[in-house]
């Protein structure tokens, strides 16, 4: 039975036809994902995004625009009782020299090319967003 909603907010930082991705372990699985995370009670979605970048990567961001909101019903692959709602924004990093991985779960960060035939993401909504990014930035 689904009895919780988990709101997730993610960002696409794009430069030189590449997007910033994180490789991290979550619930025993290794994932490649866009930076971001879970909305906390009493927090706005843009504040959540700024906090996640600060906590995980030690950087400030400028939020450029809303990119995508998940429209389909989706159950969390990690918790069967949770419905996911994910929002995506386009951001720019204020000062990349400040970049430092702060979260021990994040193994590495990489800029991956949007100029690829194969979609590199495994999470279903990230796959949709990758295709949107290709149309927008290529």
C-alpha positions in Angstrom: 0.0 0.0 0.0 1.3 3.4 -1.0 1.1 5.8 2.0 3.8 8.3 1.3 4.8 10.8 -1.4 8.5 11.4 -1.9 9.2 14.7 -3.7 12.6 14.8 -5.4 14.2 17.8 -7.0 17.1 17.5 -9.5 19.2 19.8 -11.7 20.8 19.7 -15.1 24.0 21.7 -15.1 25.0 21.8 -18.8 28.1 23.2 -20.4 29.9 22.4 -23.7 27.1 20.0 -24.6 27.8 18.0 -21.4 25.7 17.5 -18.3 27.0 17.0 -14.8 26.2 13.6 -13.3 26.9 11.9 -9.9 27.8 8.3 -9.3 26.6 7.3 -5.9 25.5 4.3 -3.8 21.9 4.5 -2.7 20.1 1.7 -0.8 22.8 -0.8 -1.9 22.6 0.1 -5.6 25.2 2.1 -7.6 23.5 4.8 -9.6 24.3 7.5 -12.1 22.0 10.4 -11.5 21.6 14.1 -11.8 22.5 16.2 -8.7 19.7 16.9 -6.3 17.6 15.0 -3.7 14.6 14.9 -1.4 12.4 17.8 -0.4 12.3 18.4 3.3 9.2 19.5 5.2 8.9 23.3 5.3 11.2 23.7 2.2 10.5 25.1 -1.2 11.7 23.1 -4.2 14.3 25.7 -5.3 15.6 26.0 -1.8 15.9 22.2 -1.8 18.0 22.3 -4.9 20.3 25.0 -3.5 20.7 23.1 -0.3 21.5 19.8 -2.0 24.2 21.4 -4.2 25.7 23.1 -1.1 25.6 19.9 1.1 26.7 17.4 -1.6 29.1 19.4 -3.8 30.0 22.6 -1.8 28.8 24.8 -4.6 26.3 27.6 -5.2 24.0 27.5 -8.2 21.9 29.9 -10.2 18.5 28.3 -11.2 17.9 29.2 -14.8 14.5 27.5 -15.6 12.1 24.7 -14.9 12.9 21.8 -17.3 10.5 18.9 -16.5 8.0 17.6 -14.0 7.3 13.9 -13.9 3.7 13.3 -15.0 3.3 9.6 -14.7 2.6 7.7 -11.5 5.8 6.1 -10.3 6.5 3.9 -7.3 9.9 4.3 -5.7 12.3 1.4 -6.7 13.7 1.6 -3.1 10.5 1.8 -1.0 7.3 0.0 -2.2 5.1 2.3 -0.1 6.3 5.5 -1.7 5.0 7.4 -4.7 7.7 9.6 -6.3 7.2 13.0 -7.8 10.3 14.4 -9.4 11.0 17.9 -10.7 14.0 19.0 -12.8 15.6 22.4 -13.4 18.4 23.8 -15.5 21.1 25.4 -13.4 24.5 27.0 -13.7 27.3 26.6 -11.3 28.4 29.9 -9.8 32.0 29.0 -9.2 33.3 25.5 -10.3 36.6 26.0 -8.3 34.5 25.6 -5.1 33.5 22.1 -6.3 34.2 19.4 -3.6 32.3 16.2 -3.1 31.0 16.4 0.5 28.7 13.4 0.6 30.5 10.1 1.3 27.9 8.2 -0.8 29.0 10.1 -3.9 31.9 8.2 -5.5 32.5 10.6 -8.3 31.1 13.4 -10.5 31.5 13.6 -14.3 30.5 15.7 -17.2 28.9 13.3 -19.7 28.2 14.2 -23.3 24.7 14.8 -24.6 26.0 13.8 -28.0 25.4 10.1 -27.6 23.0 7.7 -29.2 22.5 5.6 -26.2 20.8 6.9 -23.1 23.2 6.4 -20.2 20.7 6.6 -17.4 19.0 3.7 -15.7 16.3 5.6 -13.7 13.2 6.0 -15.8 12.6 9.8 -15.3 16.3 10.6 -15.7 16.1 8.8 -19.1 13.2 11.1 -20.2 15.1 14.2 -19.0 18.3 13.2 -20.8 16.3 13.1 -24.1 14.8 16.5 -23.3 18.3 17.9 -22.6 19.5 16.6 -26.0 16.7 18.4 -27.8 17.3 21.6 -25.9 21.1 21.8 -26.0 22.1 20.0 -29.2 
